[in-house]
């Protein structure tokens, strides 16, 4: 069912670089595509805590607009007034399966690595950065954080024999939809995509999930991250067993870009992991946006990216690195995921949850992708 493992050796030199990059990093389309990789993912917390978010265009499919300047965003201060969470809706926890949690269950049971990435090559900072990361020009990163020994050395395994949810899925931008989504219809939005991910993790991999459906981008899209924070903090305080926090989004790209691949015979939206570094090129470390878990955040996304590269080549775009924080300071294992874009179909996004669930189980339950 699955092709034989292909082993790439560092001795292959430049050929290794080209072959691997073709296997698991889709080519950028057109001039200026670097800016569109997170395209709209930017304008948000500039009015609340200067976290210029990874912006997405709305479900209407309007053309993209450039973000305000970083200096303009940085001049704005964080709001002190917490959002009112009384009217927020929250799904109950998903009941876990009684099956033994393992990536040996589910539709990808028995799947072996399709590509083996040479771990020694990953010790080269330039190679690691060029092949696995897209660094926004608003920020900088060095070998102190992009260090493969640190990235792979962090233990991502979930605690065992826990009663209660271990993963929280929520949506800072709950109104995001796909090319065939109906505006305002949750059943065809990114929220439904998150519901399917929660179902897969629970039923196929035995991981209890809490899916939160609070809406934070309706009244004021520009303040959605600030609006979401108090509710997420409250959920985490009430559910101390939660170790993983996933903020699930849909990206915005050029109308000519279609982020799709094929997994298990199905057209599948490509996904992208995103990290905020609480550091900008212009201002350096943003101490007022402190995130003590930056290394953990980076390790989590890298272990997911490496697993994706080996099990599902071409599924992921490069990890996007940007300044600011994006509420990723709330748990060490925090992850922001972009599932396709406005040019993808809803079904393509739903299909992407199947390999994503497998990868989460692989990293969180079985091994650390050594």
C-alpha positions in Angstrom: 0.0 0.0 0.0 2.9 2.4 0.8 6.1 2.8 -1.1 9.4 1.5 0.2 11.6 3.6 2.4 14.1 5.9 0.6 17.3 6.6 2.4 19.1 9.9 1.6 22.8 10.1 2.6 24.6 13.3 3.4 27.4 12.1 1.0 25.0 13.0 -1.8 25.7 16.6 -1.2 23.7 19.1 -3.2 21.5 16.3 -4.7 20.4 15.5 -1.2 19.2 19.1 -0.6 17.3 19.2 -3.9 15.7 15.8 -3.5 14.5 16.2 0.0 13.3 19.8 -0.5 11.3 18.6 -3.5 9.8 15.7 -1.5 8.5 17.6 1.5 8.4 21.3 0.6 6.1 22.5 -2.2 7.7 25.0 -4.5 6.7 28.6 -4.0 4.5 30.0 -6.6 5.3 33.3 -8.2 7.3 36.3 -7.3 6.7 37.6 -3.7 5.3 34.3 -2.5 7.4 34.6 0.7 5.0 37.3 1.9 2.0 35.2 1.0 3.1 32.1 3.0 1.4 33.6 6.0 -0.3 36.1 3.7 -2.9 37.7 5.8 -1.8 36.1 9.0 -0.7 39.4 10.5 -2.9 42.2 11.6 -4.4 41.2 14.9 -2.8 41.9 18.2 -1.3 45.1 17.0 -4.2 46.9 18.8 -4.0 44.8 21.9 -0.5 43.6 22.6 1.4 44.3 19.4 1.3 40.7 18.3 0.9 41.3 14.6 -0.9 38.1 14.0 -0.7 35.7 11.1 -3.6 37.2 9.3 -6.1 35.4 7.1 -8.6 36.8 4.7 -12.2 36.4 5.5 -14.6 33.9 4.0 -15.7 36.4 1.4 -12.4 35.9 -0.5 -11.5 39.6 -0.7 -8.1 40.4 -2.0 -5.2 40.5 0.4 -4.0 43.8 2.0 -0.6 44.6 3.3 -0.2 44.8 7.1 0.5 48.1 8.9 4.1 48.8 9.6 5.8 47.0 12.5 6.6 50.3 14.1 3.0 51.3 14.0 1.9 48.1 15.5 4.6 48.2 18.2 3.4 51.6 19.4 0.1 50.2 20.5 -0.3 48.8 24.0 -2.0 45.7 25.4 -5.5 46.1 26.7 -5.9 45.5 30.4 -9.6 44.7 30.4 -10.3 40.9 29.9 -12.9 39.7 27.5 -16.3 38.6 29.0 -16.5 34.9 28.7 -19.9 34.3 30.2 -21.6 33.8 26.9 -18.9 31.7 25.3 -19.8 28.2 24.2 -17.6 25.2 24.9 -17.9 21.7 23.8 -17.6 19.0 26.4 -14.7 16.6 26.3 -14.6 13.8 23.7 -14.8 10.4 25.2 -11.6 8.5 24.6 -11.5 5.2 22.9 -10.9 2.1 25.0 -8.4 0.9 22.4 -4.7 1.1 23.3 -3.5 4.6 22.2 -1.1 4.0 19.3 -0.4 5.1 15.8 -0.9 1.4 14.9 -4.6 2.1 15.0 -6.6 4.2 12.5 -6.5 4.5 8.8 -2.7 4.7 8.7 -2.1 1.6 10.8 1.2 0.0 9.6 2.4 3.1 7.8 6.1 3.2 7.5 8.4 6.2 6.8 8.4 7.1 3.1 11.6 9.1 3.4 14.4 9.1 6.0 15.9 12.5 6.7 19.6 12.3 7.6 19.8 13.5 11.2 23.5 14.5 10.9 22.6 16.9 8.1 20.1 18.6 10.4 23.0 19.7 12.6 23.9 22.2 9.9 22.1 25.4 10.9 21.9 26.8 7.4 20.5 23.5 6.0 18.0 23.3 8.9 16.8 26.9 8.4 16.5 26.7 4.6 14.8 23.4 4.4 12.4 23.5 7.4 11.7 27.2 8.1 10.4 30.3 6.5 11.5 33.3 8.6 9.5 36.5 8.3 11.5 39.6 7.8 10.0 41.1 10.9 12.1 38.7 13.1 15.4 36.9 13.4 16.5 33.5 14.7 19.9 31.9 15.3 21.4 28.5 16.1 20.7 29.0 19.8 17.0 28.2 19.1 17.3 26.3 15.8 19.5 23.6 17.4 18.5 20.1 16.3 19.8 18.5 19.6 17.5 20.8 21.5 14.6 20.5 19.1 14.7 16.7 19.1 15.8 16.4 22.8 12.5 17.8 24.2 10.2 15.1 25.3 6.7 15.6 23.9 5.1 12.5 25.3 1.8 12.9 27.0 1.4 11.8 30.6 -0.1 8.3 30.9 -3.0 7.1 32.9 -4.6 10.5 33.0 -8.3 11.1 33.6 -9.4 14.2 31.7 -8.6 16.0 28.4 -5.0 16.2 27.4 -5.5 18.3 24.2 -7.4 21.6 23.8 -8.4 22.6 20.2 -9.7 26.1 19.7 -10.0 28.8 17.0 -8.9 32.4 17.4 -10.5 32.9 14.0 -13.6 30.8 14.1 -15.2 32.5 11.1 -12.6 31.3 8.6 -13.9 29.1 5.8 -13.0 27.6 2.5 -13.9 28.3 -1.1 -17.1 26.3 -0.9 -18.0 27.2 2.7 -21.2 29.0 3.5 -20.6 32.3 5.3 -21.6 31.9 8.9 -22.1 28.2 8.6 -20.0 26.5 11.4 -20.5 23.1 9.8 -18.4 24.1 6.8 -15.9 26.3 8.6 -12.5 25.7 10.3 -14.5 24.9 13.4 -15.9 21.8 11.8 -12.4 20.9 10.7 -11.3 21.1 14.3 -14.3 19.0 15.4 -13.1 16.2 13.0 -9.6 16.4 14.3 -10.9 16.0 17.9 -13.0 13.0 16.8 -10.0 11.3 15.1 -7.7 11.9 18.1 -10.3 10.5 20.5 -11.7 7.6 18.5 -8.7 6.4 16.6 -5.8 7.3 19.0 -7.4 7.3 22.4 -6.5 10.8 23.3 -9.2 12.8 25.2 -9.8 16.2 23.6 -11.7 19.3 24.5 -12.8 21.3 21.5 -13.7 24.9 22.4 -15.9 26.7 19.9 -15.8 30.2 21.4 -16.0 33.1 18.8 -13.4 35.8 19.2 -13.2 37.4 15.7 -16.8 38.5 15.2 -17.1 41.7 17.2 -13.5 42.9 16.5 -11.3 40.7 14.3 -8.2 42.9 15.2 -8.4 42.0 18.9 -9.3 38.3 18.6 -6.1 37.0 20.3 -6.6 39.3 23.3 -10.3 38.4 23.4 -9.5 34.7 23.3 -6.8 34.7 26.0 -9.0 34.9 29.2 -11.3 32.1 28.0 -8.3 29.8 27.1 -6.7 30.6 30.5 -9.9 29.8 32.3 -10.3 26.4 30.4 -6.7 25.5 31.3 -7.2 26.4 34.9 -10.3 24.2 35.0 -8.7 21.3 33.1 -5.1 20.9 34.5 -4.7 17.7 32.6 -4.5 19.6 29.3 -0.9 19.5 28.0 -1.3 20.4 24.4 -3.0 23.6 23.0 -3.8 23.8 19.3 -5.1 27.0 17.7 -6.5 25.8 14.3 -6.7 28.3 11.5 -7.1 28.6 7.7 -4.6 30.7 5.9 -5.1 33.3 3.2 -3.1 33.2 0.0 -3.1 34.5 -3.6 -6.2 33.4 -5.5 -3.9 31.6 -8.0 -2.4 29.4 -5.2 -3.9 26.0 -4.4 -2.2 24.4 -1.4 -3.1 20.7 -2.1 -1.4 17.4 -2.2 -2.6 13.8 -2.2 -2.6 11.6 0.9 -4.0 8.0 0.9 -5.6 8.7 -2.5 -7.4 11.8 -1.3 -6.9 15.5 -2.3 -5.6 17.0 0.9 -5.0 20.6 1.9 -1.4 21.3 2.9 -0.8 22.5 6.4 1.7 24.9 8.0 2.9 25.1 11.6 3.6 28.6 12.9 5.7 29.9 15.7 5.9 33.3 17.3 9.4 34.3 18.7 8.5 37.3 20.9 11.3 39.1 19.1 11.4 41.6 16.2 14.2 42.6 14.0 13.6 46.3 14.8 13.2 46.0 18.6 14.9 42.8 19.6 13.4 40.8 22.5 9.9 41.8 23.4 10.0 41.5 27.2 6.4 42.7 27.5 5.4 39.7 25.5 7.3 37.2 27.4 7.0 33.5 26.4 9.0 31.1 28.7 8.1 28.2 26.4 9.6 29.4 23.0 12.0 26.4 23.0 9.2 24.0 23.8 7.0 25.5 21.1 9.7 25.3 18.5 10.5 21.7 19.5 6.9 20.7 19.2 6.4 22.2 15.7 9.8 20.8 14.5 9.1 17.2 15.7 5.7 17.5 13.9 7.4 18.9 10.8 10.0 16.2 10.7 7.5 13.4 11.2 5.4 14.9 8.4 8.4 15.1 6.1 9.1 11.4 6.6 5.6 9.9 6.7 3.7 12.3 4.4 6.1 14.1 2.1 4.6 17.3 0.6 1.9 17.5 3.3 3.4 20.5 5.1 4.7 23.9 4.1 7.8 25.1 5.9 7.3 26.2 9.5 6.7 30.0 9.6 8.6 32.0 12.1 7.4 35.5 13.1 7.8 38.0 15.9 5.3 38.4 18.7 3.5 35.7 20.7 0.1 34.6 19.5 -1.0 33.1 22.9 1.6 30.4 22.6 2.9 31.2 26.1 -0.1 29.4 27.7 1.4 25.9 27.5 4.8 24.5 26.5 3.2 22.3 23.9 1.3 25.0 22.1 0.8 24.9 18.4 -0.7 27.2 15.8 -1.7 25.3 12.6 -2.9 26.7 9.3 -5.0 24.2 7.4 -5.0 25.1 3.7 -6.3 28.5 2.6 -9.4 30.1 1.1 -8.7 28.5 -2.2 -9.0 25.0 -0.8 -12.3 23.1 -0.6 -13.8 22.2 2.7 -13.3 18.5 2.0 -9.6 19.0 1.3 -9.3 20.6 4.7 -11.2 17.8 6.4 -9.0 15.2 4.6 -5.9 17.0 6.1 -7.0 16.1 9.6 -6.4 12.4 9.0 -2.6 12.7 8.6 -2.5 15.5 11.2 -4.1 13.3 13.8 -1.6 10.5 13.0 1.3 12.8 13.3 0.1 14.2 16.7 -0.3 10.6 18.0 3.1 9.7 16.6 4.8 12.6 18.4 2.7 12.7 21.6 2.1 9.0 22.2 4.7 6.7 20.6 8.1 8.4 20.1 9.9 11.7 19.6 10.7 11.1 15.9 14.3 10.2 16.7 
